[in-house]
C-alpha cells in the first residue's frame, strides 16, 4: 500500500487510439490518499483481495504494451470507494468486507461520502469517459471496451473451480467469441457469468459501454494464477491474440443497443 499527499485517482496509459480498443482496470490499485491513513486497518489487509484485484495491474500493463492500446486504471483501493459500483449502490463504500470491519467507513456522513465521490470516484469515471470518447473520435466508430478483474480461488469456504470467467449483461458480441476462444484450451475451466453475474446496474460496463451501445466484455482471472508477475504476463500474452481477433470482427465497432437485464437504460 502507498499513501500520497498529492493523490492521482487514476493512471492513463497511452496507446494507439485508432486501434479502437480501450482497456479498463477498476480495481488495479490499492493506494490511499495520505489524509485517510490506513482506514483504521492493519497493513496486511491491503495485501488481500478486499483492497484490490491481485495481479490485475500487471496483466493490464502487459496487455496495453503488447496490443499498443490505451488503458485507464484506478489507483485508489476499493476500500476507500468502489469505482465499479453505481453511486447509489449500497456496497459503494463498504463498512464490512469479507469479515473485515473498515473503521474509517463507519459511521459515514453524507459529506464524507460526497467527498470521496467528488475526489476519487468521479475523476476516475471522467477519465474513462474521456478515453472512450477519444478512441471513438480517432476511429469514427464505436470502441471495444475490455475490463480486467480478478477473483479469489475460494469464497466463504467454497472452492471456485474456474480459471477464468467472463461477465456480461445482454450484449454478446464480444462475449461469445471470447468464451469460445478461451474454452478451446482444454486446460482451462471457463465460467460464463461466473463467479459473479455481469448484470450490475450502474457499474463501469453499464455506465461506459451498455448505455452507449458499445461492444464490451469483463474478464475475471483467478488470483492464484496471476499473483506472480511472470504468471500475470503469461496470461496477458494468452489474451493478446484473442483480443486482436475480437477487435477485428465487423460488428464489434458498431453501435448496437442490447439493453440490460437490470431494467431500462
N, C-alpha and C positions, 0 to 999 in steps of 0.2 A: 504494500500500500504506500502511496505517496500523498503528501499534503502540500498544496501550493498556495502561496499568498495571493498571487495573480493567477487565477484559475481559468483555463480554457475548457469549456464543457465538451468540446468535440475536437476531433482531428480530421481534416480533409486530406486525402491522398490524391494527388493529381494524376491524371491519366488522359488517354485519348478519348475525348467525348464523342468523336464521330463513330466510335465502335458501337454506341447505342446501349451500353451495359453499365449499370451502377451497382456497386456492392455496398451493403449496409451491415453494420455490426452494432446493434443496440446495447449489448452487454459486454463489449470488449474490455472496458476499463473498470478499475476498482479504486481510483483515486478519490480523494475528498478535498474540498477546499479547506484551507488552514483553519478557518473560523469554526469548523464543525468538529475539529479534533478527530476522535475515533468513534464518534456517535455513542460513546459510553461502552464500547465493546473491546474485548481483548484483541490483540493484533492477529491472533490465529484465526479469528472469524473471517478475516479478509483474505485468507487462503482458501476459503470454502466457496462452494457454488452459490451460496446466498449473496455473496458480494459481487460476483461477476461470472461470466461464462468462460470457464477454464479452457485455454487453448485457442480461443476464437481470434484473438488479436494476431497471433502468428499465422493462422490459416488465412485471414483476411489480407494481411500484408503480402503474403506469398501469392495469393490469387491475383491481387492488384498488379503485382510486379510481372507475373507470368503472362497475364492477359493484356497488360498495358492499359487498364481501365481505371476510372476514378472510384474512390470509396469514401464513405463517411463513417467514422467510429465514435461512439460516445466514450468519453474519458471518465465520467463520474460513475461511482458504484451505484448499483440499483438499490442499495440500502438507503441512499440519500433520497432518490426518487427514481421510479422505473420508467424509462423512456418508451418501453414497449407496452404501455397501457394508455387508455384514454384518460383524459383529465378528470373524468367523473368516476373512474374505476376505483372500487374500494381497496384494491391492492396497489394503488399508485405509490403510496408511501406506507410500507409495512411496519407494523408495530411488533409483529411476531412472524418469524420466518424459519420454517423447518426446525422448530424447537428453540430458536434463539430469540429472546426478547431484545428489542433495539431501544435502549433507554432514551436516546435523544428524539425518538419518534413518537413518544407518548408522555404527556398529552401533546397534541399538535394543534396549535392555534390556526385560525383561518389566515392570519397574517403570515405565519411561517410557511404554511402550505403554498400560499400565493408567491411568496418569495422564492421558494425552490422551483416552482413552475416558471417564474419570470427569469431567473438567473441561470437555470441549468436545462430544464426540460424543453422550454420553447426555443432557446437558441439552438439546441441540437436539431429540433424538427425544422427550424428555419433553414439550417444548413443542409439538411436532407432535401427539403423542398427546392432550395436554390440549385443544388447539384442536379437533381432530377430535371428541373426546368432547363438547365444549361445543356444537358445531354439532348433533350428534346429539341432545343433550338439548334444545336450543332448538326443534328441528323435530319431535322424536318420530319421526324416520325416519333412514334411512341417508344420510350426507352423500355428495356427489360430490366426489372429490379430483382436483385438476388440478395437475400438476407441470410446471414450466417449466425447460428446459435449453437450451444452445446448443452447436453443433459447428463445427469448423474447416472452411473451404472445401476443404482438401486434407489428406491424411494420408499420410505416408511416400511422398510424390511422386505420389500418385494424387488426381485431382480428384474431388470429391464433387458430383454434379450436382443433388442435391435442394436445394430452397429451404427445405423444412420436412419433418420426419419425425415419425411417431407411433410410439412404442414401447409394446408391450403384451405381456402374457403369455397369458392364456386368457380373460379376461372382455372381450368385445367390445361391451358395451352402450354405452359412451361412445365407443369407438374407431371403430366403423363409421360412425356419423353424422359424427364428426369428420373422418375420411378423405374421406367423400363430400362434405362441405361445402367442405373445402379443395380437393379435386380439381375442384370445379365452376368454379374460377377457372382459365381456360386459360393464364394467365401463370405458374402455379405448377407445379413438378415436386415431387410429394409422395411421400415414402418411407413404405412400410409396414414397420415394424421396420427402418428404415434411418436413420442409418448404423450403428446398433447393434441387437442383439436385446434386446427388453424383458424377457425372462425372466432375471432375475438374483436368485437366491435371497438373501434377507436384505437386499435394498436397501430404499429408503424405501417404494416402492409395495408390495412384498411385506409389509413389516412393518406398515404402517398401513392398507392397502386390501385386499390379497388375503386375508390371514388373517381379516379381519373381514367379508368378503363385500361390500365397498363398491365401487360403480362408480368407475372412475378412468381416467385417461389421462396419459401423459407426452409432452410435445411437445418436439421438438428444432428450434430455429431456427438457420439458418446464420449464423455470427457476422458475416460481412461485410454482412449485411442489417440488422443491429440494433446495430452497433458505435457508431453515432452516435445520440444521444438522440432526435433527431427521427424517425429511421427506426424505432427501437425503439418509440416511442409510436404510430407509424402501424401497426406490426404488432400492438400491443396492441389498437388500435381495430378492426382487422380481425377479431380474435378475439372481441371482445365479443359481437356478435350470435350467433356460433356457439356460444359457451359458454352464453348465455342460452337458446338453442333446445335444447341438450342437457340443460341443467339442468331444463327443463320436461317432458322425456319421462317417461312414467308409471313405467317400470321403473328409472329412474336412482336413485330413492330407496328401493329395496327391498334388503334383504339377500339376496344370492344367492351361493352358493359355486360357483365355477367351477374351483377347483383351480389348479395351477401346472404348467407344463411342466418345472419343475425337480425335481418329486417331491412326495411327500405334504406337506401343510401341517398 
